[in-house]
Amino acid sequence: MPLTKTSSTTPTPTRKARRQRVGAKKCASQPAKPSGSSRSAASPTPPVFSEHVKRNVRFFQQLKAAGRSQHRYRALVAGATSEQLLCLVECALNILRSRVPIQQRHLQHLRRQATNVRQLSRVRSRRAARQLLLRDPSSSSSSVTAATAAEAAAVQSGRGLPPLVGLLASVLLPVLIQRVVGNSDD
């Protein structure tokens, strides 16, 4: 017979009370933020980009300028070189590994595209990257019947895969330009 410890004298805390205690511990253990604009000696290391990412800054600028235009986006991705496509794969991987500082508003957009960013980071060839970036997500589901697909098309008004590459460009471009300009001054 297993021994069980039963104590009628100590009440068990509620879930809410446990959460409050856990939250209080986290707040107490976090270091206070330094006041003022003085920077500490241990500043974060700047992100390191490979040479082929630096060579494709213009491509990132074009992608960012494409904005929400599906036509321009698809034309840029369709005409991209192997190096440019694999550069996008590297950028997706760097974002997933937290090697690039990301602003809060970009982080929210990337969270919506988490699956697509993960898929792009796993790609190992230019052909697969191009197919992933140009695919139509409405045709990717083979388990949906034709009647259900027609019904869904009548209700939903999506434009297919959002310009994921444009989002990557808007996240990376400011950091990349700052890094490239910083290296040219040295």
Rosetta constraint file for C-alpha pairs under 8 A:
AtomPair CA 13 CA 17 HARMONIC 6.01 0.50
AtomPair CA 13 CA 18 HARMONIC 6.42 0.50
AtomPair CA 14 CA 18 HARMONIC 6.31 0.50
AtomPair CA 15 CA 19 HARMONIC 6.14 0.50
AtomPair CA 16 CA 20 HARMONIC 6.18 0.50
AtomPair CA 17 CA 21 HARMONIC 6.23 0.50
AtomPair CA 18 CA 22 HARMONIC 6.14 0.50
AtomPair CA 19 CA 23 HARMONIC 6.00 0.50
AtomPair CA 20 CA 24 HARMONIC 6.05 0.50
AtomPair CA 21 CA 25 HARMONIC 6.25 0.50
AtomPair CA 22 CA 26 HARMONIC 6.38 0.50
AtomPair CA 23 CA 27 HARMONIC 6.28 0.50
AtomPair CA 24 CA 28 HARMONIC 6.12 0.50
AtomPair CA 25 CA 29 HARMONIC 6.12 0.50
AtomPair CA 26 CA 30 HARMONIC 6.30 0.50
AtomPair CA 34 CA 38 HARMONIC 7.86 0.50
AtomPair CA 39 CA 43 HARMONIC 7.15 0.50
AtomPair CA 46 CA 179 HARMONIC 7.72 0.50
AtomPair CA 47 CA 99 HARMONIC 6.08 0.50
AtomPair CA 47 CA 100 HARMONIC 5.80 0.50
AtomPair CA 47 CA 101 HARMONIC 7.84 0.50
AtomPair CA 47 CA 175 HARMONIC 7.99 0.50
AtomPair CA 47 CA 179 HARMONIC 7.79 0.50
AtomPair CA 49 CA 53 HARMONIC 6.21 0.50
AtomPair CA 49 CA 54 HARMONIC 6.79 0.50
AtomPair CA 49 CA 176 HARMONIC 7.62 0.50
AtomPair CA 50 CA 54 HARMONIC 6.58 0.50
AtomPair CA 51 CA 55 HARMONIC 6.19 0.50
AtomPair CA 52 CA 56 HARMONIC 6.36 0.50
AtomPair CA 52 CA 83 HARMONIC 7.19 0.50
AtomPair CA 52 CA 87 HARMONIC 6.91 0.50
AtomPair CA 53 CA 57 HARMONIC 6.82 0.50
AtomPair CA 53 CA 84 HARMONIC 7.99 0.50
AtomPair CA 53 CA 87 HARMONIC 5.75 0.50
AtomPair CA 54 CA 176 HARMONIC 7.27 0.50
AtomPair CA 54 CA 180 HARMONIC 6.87 0.50
AtomPair CA 56 CA 60 HARMONIC 6.54 0.50
AtomPair CA 56 CA 84 HARMONIC 6.63 0.50
AtomPair CA 56 CA 87 HARMONIC 7.89 0.50
AtomPair CA 57 CA 61 HARMONIC 6.27 0.50
AtomPair CA 57 CA 173 HARMONIC 7.35 0.50
AtomPair CA 57 CA 176 HARMONIC 7.49 0.50
AtomPair CA 57 CA 177 HARMONIC 7.44 0.50
AtomPair CA 58 CA 62 HARMONIC 6.26 0.50
AtomPair CA 59 CA 63 HARMONIC 6.25 0.50
AtomPair CA 59 CA 84 HARMONIC 7.45 0.50
AtomPair CA 60 CA 64 HARMONIC 6.14 0.50
AtomPair CA 60 CA 166 HARMONIC 7.84 0.50
AtomPair CA 60 CA 169 HARMONIC 5.20 0.50
AtomPair CA 60 CA 173 HARMONIC 6.55 0.50
AtomPair CA 61 CA 65 HARMONIC 6.08 0.50
AtomPair CA 61 CA 169 HARMONIC 7.15 0.50
AtomPair CA 61 CA 173 HARMONIC 7.11 0.50
AtomPair CA 62 CA 66 HARMONIC 6.18 0.50
AtomPair CA 62 CA 76 HARMONIC 7.98 0.50
AtomPair CA 63 CA 67 HARMONIC 7.17 0.50
AtomPair CA 63 CA 73 HARMONIC 6.73 0.50
AtomPair CA 63 CA 76 HARMONIC 7.19 0.50
AtomPair CA 63 CA 165 HARMONIC 6.89 0.50
AtomPair CA 63 CA 166 HARMONIC 5.15 0.50
AtomPair CA 63 CA 169 HARMONIC 6.37 0.50
AtomPair CA 64 CA 166 HARMONIC 5.07 0.50
AtomPair CA 64 CA 167 HARMONIC 7.47 0.50
AtomPair CA 64 CA 169 HARMONIC 5.59 0.50
AtomPair CA 64 CA 170 HARMONIC 5.76 0.50
AtomPair CA 66 CA 72 HARMONIC 5.71 0.50
AtomPair CA 66 CA 73 HARMONIC 5.89 0.50
AtomPair CA 66 CA 166 HARMONIC 7.25 0.50
AtomPair CA 67 CA 73 HARMONIC 7.84 0.50
AtomPair CA 67 CA 163 HARMONIC 7.97 0.50
AtomPair CA 67 CA 166 HARMONIC 6.62 0.50
AtomPair CA 68 CA 73 HARMONIC 7.74 0.50
AtomPair CA 68 CA 163 HARMONIC 6.76 0.50
AtomPair CA 69 CA 73 HARMONIC 6.13 0.50
AtomPair CA 70 CA 74 HARMONIC 5.93 0.50
AtomPair CA 70 CA 163 HARMONIC 7.22 0.50
AtomPair CA 71 CA 75 HARMONIC 6.13 0.50
AtomPair CA 72 CA 76 HARMONIC 6.12 0.50
AtomPair CA 73 CA 77 HARMONIC 6.25 0.50
AtomPair CA 73 CA 163 HARMONIC 6.75 0.50
AtomPair CA 73 CA 166 HARMONIC 7.73 0.50
AtomPair CA 74 CA 78 HARMONIC 5.84 0.50
AtomPair CA 74 CA 134 HARMONIC 6.54 0.50
AtomPair CA 75 CA 79 HARMONIC 6.04 0.50
AtomPair CA 76 CA 80 HARMONIC 5.94 0.50
AtomPair CA 77 CA 85 HARMONIC 7.77 0.50
AtomPair CA 77 CA 130 HARMONIC 6.76 0.50
AtomPair CA 77 CA 133 HARMONIC 7.27 0.50
AtomPair CA 77 CA 134 HARMONIC 7.36 0.50
AtomPair CA 78 CA 130 HARMONIC 6.93 0.50
AtomPair CA 78 CA 134 HARMONIC 7.63 0.50
AtomPair CA 80 CA 84 HARMONIC 5.89 0.50
AtomPair CA 80 CA 85 HARMONIC 6.40 0.50
AtomPair CA 81 CA 85 HARMONIC 6.36 0.50
AtomPair CA 82 CA 86 HARMONIC 6.14 0.50
AtomPair CA 82 CA 126 HARMONIC 5.34 0.50
AtomPair CA 83 CA 87 HARMONIC 5.89 0.50
AtomPair CA 83 CA 126 HARMONIC 8.00 0.50
AtomPair CA 84 CA 88 HARMONIC 6.41 0.50
AtomPair CA 85 CA 89 HARMONIC 6.54 0.50
AtomPair CA 85 CA 126 HARMONIC 5.78 0.50
AtomPair CA 85 CA 129 HARMONIC 6.39 0.50
AtomPair CA 85 CA 130 HARMONIC 7.03 0.50
AtomPair CA 86 CA 90 HARMONIC 6.25 0.50
AtomPair CA 86 CA 124 HARMONIC 7.73 0.50
AtomPair CA 86 CA 125 HARMONIC 7.14 0.50
AtomPair CA 86 CA 126 HARMONIC 6.12 0.50
AtomPair CA 86 CA 129 HARMONIC 7.43 0.50
AtomPair CA 87 CA 91 HARMONIC 6.24 0.50
AtomPair CA 88 CA 92 HARMONIC 6.23 0.50
AtomPair CA 88 CA 165 HARMONIC 7.30 0.50
AtomPair CA 88 CA 168 HARMONIC 7.84 0.50
AtomPair CA 89 CA 93 HARMONIC 6.33 0.50
AtomPair CA 89 CA 120 HARMONIC 5.69 0.50
AtomPair CA 89 CA 121 HARMONIC 5.08 0.50
AtomPair CA 89 CA 122 HARMONIC 7.65 0.50
AtomPair CA 89 CA 123 HARMONIC 6.74 0.50
AtomPair CA 89 CA 129 HARMONIC 7.37 0.50
AtomPair CA 90 CA 94 HARMONIC 6.17 0.50
AtomPair CA 90 CA 121 HARMONIC 6.72 0.50
AtomPair CA 91 CA 95 HARMONIC 6.20 0.50
AtomPair CA 91 CA 121 HARMONIC 7.88 0.50
AtomPair CA 91 CA 168 HARMONIC 7.36 0.50
AtomPair CA 91 CA 172 HARMONIC 7.76 0.50
AtomPair CA 92 CA 96 HARMONIC 6.32 0.50
AtomPair CA 92 CA 117 HARMONIC 5.79 0.50
AtomPair CA 92 CA 118 HARMONIC 7.35 0.50
AtomPair CA 92 CA 120 HARMONIC 6.47 0.50
AtomPair CA 92 CA 121 HARMONIC 5.14 0.50
AtomPair CA 92 CA 168 HARMONIC 7.25 0.50
AtomPair CA 93 CA 97 HARMONIC 6.18 0.50
AtomPair CA 93 CA 117 HARMONIC 7.94 0.50
AtomPair CA 93 CA 118 HARMONIC 7.66 0.50
AtomPair CA 93 CA 120 HARMONIC 7.96 0.50
AtomPair CA 93 CA 121 HARMONIC 4.76 0.50
AtomPair CA 93 CA 122 HARMONIC 7.89 0.50
AtomPair CA 94 CA 98 HARMONIC 6.17 0.50
AtomPair CA 94 CA 99 HARMONIC 5.19 0.50
AtomPair CA 94 CA 100 HARMONIC 6.44 0.50
AtomPair CA 95 CA 99 HARMONIC 6.06 0.50
AtomPair CA 95 CA 100 HARMONIC 5.82 0.50
AtomPair CA 96 CA 117 HARMONIC 7.77 0.50
AtomPair CA 96 CA 118 HARMONIC 7.42 0.50
AtomPair CA 100 CA 172 HARMONIC 7.49 0.50
AtomPair CA 100 CA 175 HARMONIC 7.71 0.50
AtomPair CA 101 CA 175 HARMONIC 7.73 0.50
AtomPair CA 102 CA 106 HARMONIC 6.44 0.50
AtomPair CA 102 CA 107 HARMONIC 6.25 0.50
AtomPair CA 102 CA 171 HARMONIC 6.49 0.50
AtomPair CA 103 CA 107 HARMONIC 6.19 0.50
AtomPair CA 103 CA 171 HARMONIC 7.73 0.50
AtomPair CA 104 CA 108 HARMONIC 6.42 0.50
AtomPair CA 105 CA 109 HARMONIC 6.73 0.50
AtomPair CA 106 CA 110 HARMONIC 6.16 0.50
AtomPair CA 106 CA 167 HARMONIC 7.73 0.50
AtomPair CA 106 CA 170 HARMONIC 8.00 0.50
AtomPair CA 106 CA 171 HARMONIC 6.35 0.50
AtomPair CA 107 CA 111 HARMONIC 6.10 0.50
AtomPair CA 108 CA 112 HARMONIC 6.72 0.50
AtomPair CA 109 CA 113 HARMONIC 6.66 0.50
AtomPair CA 109 CA 167 HARMONIC 7.72 0.50
AtomPair CA 110 CA 114 HARMONIC 5.87 0.50
AtomPair CA 110 CA 117 HARMONIC 7.74 0.50
AtomPair CA 110 CA 167 HARMONIC 7.60 0.50
AtomPair CA 113 CA 117 HARMONIC 6.17 0.50
AtomPair CA 113 CA 164 HARMONIC 7.40 0.50
AtomPair CA 114 CA 118 HARMONIC 6.14 0.50
AtomPair CA 115 CA 119 HARMONIC 6.16 0.50
AtomPair CA 116 CA 120 HARMONIC 6.08 0.50
AtomPair CA 116 CA 164 HARMONIC 7.66 0.50
AtomPair CA 117 CA 121 HARMONIC 6.14 0.50
AtomPair CA 117 CA 164 HARMONIC 7.77 0.50
AtomPair CA 118 CA 122 HARMONIC 6.46 0.50
AtomPair CA 119 CA 123 HARMONIC 6.70 0.50
AtomPair CA 120 CA 129 HARMONIC 6.56 0.50
AtomPair CA 120 CA 132 HARMONIC 7.14 0.50
AtomPair CA 123 CA 128 HARMONIC 6.23 0.50
AtomPair CA 123 CA 129 HARMONIC 5.98 0.50
AtomPair CA 124 CA 128 HARMONIC 7.22 0.50
AtomPair CA 124 CA 129 HARMONIC 7.65 0.50
AtomPair CA 125 CA 129 HARMONIC 6.31 0.50
AtomPair CA 126 CA 130 HARMONIC 6.07 0.50
AtomPair CA 127 CA 131 HARMONIC 6.20 0.50
AtomPair CA 128 CA 132 HARMONIC 6.08 0.50
AtomPair CA 129 CA 133 HARMONIC 6.15 0.50
AtomPair CA 130 CA 134 HARMONIC 6.01 0.50
AtomPair CA 131 CA 135 HARMONIC 5.68 0.50
AtomPair CA 133 CA 161 HARMONIC 7.71 0.50
AtomPair CA 133 CA 164 HARMONIC 7.57 0.50
AtomPair CA 133 CA 165 HARMONIC 7.70 0.50
AtomPair CA 134 CA 161 HARMONIC 7.77 0.50
AtomPair CA 135 CA 140 HARMONIC 7.89 0.50
AtomPair CA 135 CA 161 HARMONIC 7.14 0.50
AtomPair CA 136 CA 140 HARMONIC 6.77 0.50
AtomPair CA 136 CA 160 HARMONIC 5.48 0.50
AtomPair CA 136 CA 161 HARMONIC 6.21 0.50
AtomPair CA 137 CA 141 HARMONIC 7.45 0.50
AtomPair CA 137 CA 160 HARMONIC 5.72 0.50
AtomPair CA 137 CA 161 HARMONIC 5.99 0.50
AtomPair CA 138 CA 160 HARMONIC 6.70 0.50
AtomPair CA 144 CA 148 HARMONIC 6.31 0.50
AtomPair CA 144 CA 149 HARMONIC 6.30 0.50
AtomPair CA 145 CA 149 HARMONIC 6.14 0.50
AtomPair CA 146 CA 150 HARMONIC 6.10 0.50
AtomPair CA 147 CA 151 HARMONIC 6.14 0.50
AtomPair CA 148 CA 152 HARMONIC 6.04 0.50
AtomPair CA 149 CA 153 HARMONIC 6.04 0.50
AtomPair CA 150 CA 154 HARMONIC 6.29 0.50
AtomPair CA 151 CA 155 HARMONIC 6.51 0.50
AtomPair CA 152 CA 156 HARMONIC 5.82 0.50
AtomPair CA 153 CA 157 HARMONIC 6.91 0.50
AtomPair CA 163 CA 167 HARMONIC 6.57 0.50
AtomPair CA 164 CA 168 HARMONIC 6.27 0.50
AtomPair CA 165 CA 169 HARMONIC 6.06 0.50
AtomPair CA 166 CA 170 HARMONIC 6.13 0.50
AtomPair CA 167 CA 171 HARMONIC 6.25 0.50
AtomPair CA 168 CA 172 HARMONIC 6.06 0.50
AtomPair CA 169 CA 173 HARMONIC 5.41 0.50
AtomPair CA 170 CA 174 HARMONIC 7.31 0.50
AtomPair CA 171 CA 175 HARMONIC 7.67 0.50
AtomPair CA 172 CA 176 HARMONIC 5.79 0.50
AtomPair CA 173 CA 177 HARMONIC 5.91 0.50
AtomPair CA 174 CA 178 HARMONIC 6.11 0.50
AtomPair CA 175 CA 179 HARMONIC 6.09 0.50
AtomPair CA 176 CA 180 HARMONIC 6.06 0.50
AtomPair CA 177 CA 181 HARMONIC 5.92 0.50
AtomPair CA 178 CA 182 HARMONIC 5.88 0.50
AtomPair CA 179 CA 183 HARMONIC 6.15 0.50
AtomPair CA 180 CA 184 HARMONIC 6.27 0.50
AtomPair CA 181 CA 185 HARMONIC 6.45 0.50
AtomPair CA 182 CA 186 HARMONIC 6.82 0.50
